[in-house]
């Protein structure tokens, strides 16, 4: 949407009148109603940077159930909350108790967010809190992040569900060029039964970062559709 400051990425505010991280809010007349949107700053959100950068699909839509690993204080989580709306849910996992306090406080005004203050390496500990989800998103910046994603997917992502992961090259292997580190991590994802479909670097918003999206344990129908697309 174009604002007075130029083009901007916006999400429809689930809690009108309330900002989460001092982001700008824009009110638009839609028919007889006024609707409030929140500006999504791509310099403060890797998922936002991927969308602005042109990622084809983040697999999150109204009604989606999302498991979000590495929720931090909830900046991006709040926009995912806007996207999935009142019929969706965001299970937001954050390890840091200090940062988690901000996440919990934000979630009090957003009933579709379930904050979980725990270590994403141990999904068994919060398995009673999380239902099956449509998509898993990870921004954990750990050397074993592909394994962490795989452990959580085993518990919570249905076959044929989707994943989105933010990769920081230095966290994978600081001795490799960024592109080589990304390629190394994509191979690890494949070993965890993820089928990567798209990869996008996040410059100029984040240096030496990439987002990879795709399918978890593709169904026979999805594999057949993929073969048809390759043949055409």
C-alpha positions in Angstrom: 0.0 0.0 0.0 1.2 3.5 -0.7 1.3 5.9 2.3 2.4 9.5 2.5 5.9 8.2 3.1 5.8 5.9 0.0 5.1 2.2 -0.4 4.8 0.2 2.8 4.0 -3.3 3.9 1.0 -3.3 6.2 -1.1 -5.8 8.1 -4.7 -5.2 9.3 -4.4 -4.4 13.0 -6.2 -7.1 15.1 -6.2 -4.7 18.1 -7.1 -1.3 16.6 -5.6 1.7 18.5 -2.6 -0.3 19.8 0.9 -0.4 18.5 3.3 -3.3 19.5 6.7 -1.7 18.8 5.9 1.9 18.2 5.2 1.1 14.5 3.1 3.6 12.5 -0.6 2.9 12.2 -2.7 3.9 9.1 -6.5 4.2 9.0 -8.2 3.5 5.7 -11.8 3.9 4.7 -13.2 0.7 3.3 -16.8 1.4 2.3 -18.6 2.8 5.3 -16.0 1.4 7.7 -12.6 2.6 8.9 -10.0 0.0 9.1 -6.6 0.3 10.8 -3.4 -1.2 9.5 0.1 -1.4 11.0 3.2 -0.7 9.1 5.5 -3.8 9.0 9.1 -2.6 9.1 11.3 -5.0 7.0 14.4 -3.7 8.8 13.0 -5.2 12.1 11.6 -8.4 10.7 13.2 -11.1 8.6 9.8 -12.4 7.5 8.8 -8.9 6.6 12.1 -8.5 4.7 11.4 -11.7 2.7 7.9 -10.5 1.7 9.2 -7.1 0.6 12.0 -8.9 -1.2 9.5 -10.8 -3.3 9.2 -14.2 -1.7 6.4 -16.1 -3.5 4.6 -17.7 -0.5 4.9 -17.7 3.2 2.0 -20.1 3.5 0.3 -18.0 6.2 -3.2 -16.8 5.6 -6.5 -16.1 7.6 -7.3 -19.1 9.7 -3.8 -20.6 9.5 -2.2 -22.4 12.5 1.5 -21.4 12.9 4.3 -22.6 15.1 6.8 -19.8 15.5 10.2 -20.7 16.9 12.4 -17.8 18.1 9.5 -15.4 18.9 11.7 -12.9 20.8 9.6 -10.0 22.1 6.9 -10.6 19.5 7.6 -7.9 16.8 7.1 -10.3 13.9 4.7 -12.6 15.8 2.3 -9.7 16.1 2.1 -9.3 12.3 1.6 -13.0 11.9 -1.2 -12.7 14.4 -2.7 -10.0 12.2 -2.4 -12.2 9.1 -4.0 -15.4 10.6 -6.7 -13.4 12.4 -9.2 -14.4 15.0 -9.8 -17.9 13.4 -6.0 -18.7 13.3 -3.5 -19.3 16.0 0.2 -18.6 16.6 2.1 -20.8 19.0 5.1 -18.6 19.8 8.1 -20.2 21.4 10.9 -18.1 23.0 13.8 -19.3 25.2 14.7 -16.1 26.9 12.6 -15.4 30.0 13.4 -11.7 29.9 12.4 -11.3 26.3 9.5 -13.7 26.9 8.0 -11.3 29.4 7.4 -8.8 26.5 6.0 -11.6 24.4 3.5 -12.6 27.1 2.5 -9.0 27.7 1.8 -8.5 24.0 -0.2 -11.7 23.8 -2.6 -10.6 26.5 -4.2 -8.3 24.0 -4.1 -10.9 21.2 -6.0 -14.0 22.0 -4.8 -15.9 18.9 -1.2 -15.9 20.3 -0.1 -18.7 22.7 3.2 -17.7 24.2 5.5 -20.6 25.3 8.7 -19.7 27.2 10.8 -22.8 26.6 13.7 -24.2 24.6 12.8 -25.1 21.0 15.3 -27.9 21.2 12.9 -29.8 23.5 9.4 -29.8 21.8 8.3 -32.7 23.9 8.1 -30.3 26.9 5.4 -28.2 25.3 3.6 -30.9 23.2 0.5 -30.6 25.4 0.2 -26.9 24.5 0.6 -27.0 20.7 -1.8 -28.6 18.2 -1.0 -29.7 14.7 -0.1 -26.7 12.5 -0.2 -25.7 8.9 3.2 -24.0 8.8 6.3 -23.8 11.0 8.5 -20.7 11.0 12.0 -20.6 12.6 14.3 -17.7 13.4 16.6 -19.3 16.1 20.0 -18.5 14.7 21.7 -21.7 16.0 24.2 -24.0 14.2 21.7 -26.9 14.6 18.6 -24.9 13.5 17.7 -27.5 10.8 17.6 -30.2 13.5 15.5 -28.0 15.8 13.1 -27.3 12.9 12.9 -31.1 12.2 12.3 -32.0 15.8 9.4 -29.6 16.1 8.0 -30.6 12.7 7.9 -34.3 13.7 5.6 -33.4 16.6 3.5 -30.6 15.1 3.5 -30.2 11.3 1.1 -32.4 9.3 2.5 -34.2 6.2 2.3 -31.8 3.3 2.5 -28.8 5.7 4.9 -26.0 5.1 8.0 -24.4 6.6 9.7 -21.0 6.5 13.2 -20.7 8.0 15.5 -17.7 8.4 19.2 -18.6 8.0 22.1 -16.6 9.3 25.2 -17.6 7.4 27.7 -17.0 10.2 25.7 -19.3 12.5 26.0 -22.2 10.1 29.7 -21.9 9.3 31.6 -18.6 9.7 34.5 -20.0 7.5 32.3 -20.3 4.4 31.0 -17.6 2.0 27.3 -16.9 2.7 26.0 -18.7 -0.4 28.0 -21.8 0.5 26.6 -21.7 4.1 23.1 -21.4 2.8 23.6 -24.4 0.4 25.0 -26.4 3.3 21.9 -25.7 5.4 19.5 -26.5 2.6 21.1 -30.0 2.4 20.5 -30.4 6.2 16.9 -29.4 5.7 16.5 -32.1 3.0 17.9 -34.6 5.5 15.2 -33.6 7.9 12.5 -34.4 5.3 11.9 -30.8 4.3 11.5 -30.1 0.5 12.9 -26.6 -0.1 11.0 -24.7 -2.9 12.3 -21.2 -2.7 15.3 -19.3 -1.3 15.7 -15.6 -1.0 18.6 -13.4 0.4 17.5 -10.5 2.6 19.8 -7.7 1.5 19.5 -4.8 2.0 17.5 -5.4 5.2 19.8 -8.1 6.7 23.3 -8.9 5.7 24.3 -12.6 5.0 20.8 -13.8 5.8 18.4 -15.9 3.6 14.9 -17.2 4.0 14.0 -20.7 2.7 10.5 -22.0 2.2 9.0 -25.3 1.2 7.0 -28.4 2.1 7.4 -30.8 5.0 7.0 -34.5 4.0 5.3 -33.8 0.7 2.2 -35.8 -0.1 2.0 -38.0 -3.2 -0.3 -35.4 -4.7 2.2 -32.6 -4.1 5.0 -34.6 -5.6 2.9 -35.3 -8.7 2.1 -31.6 -9.0 5.8 -30.8 -8.7 6.6 -33.3 -11.5 4.0 -31.7 -13.8 5.4 -28.3 -13.2 8.9 -29.4 -14.0 7.8 -31.1 -17.2 5.9 -28.0 -18.4 
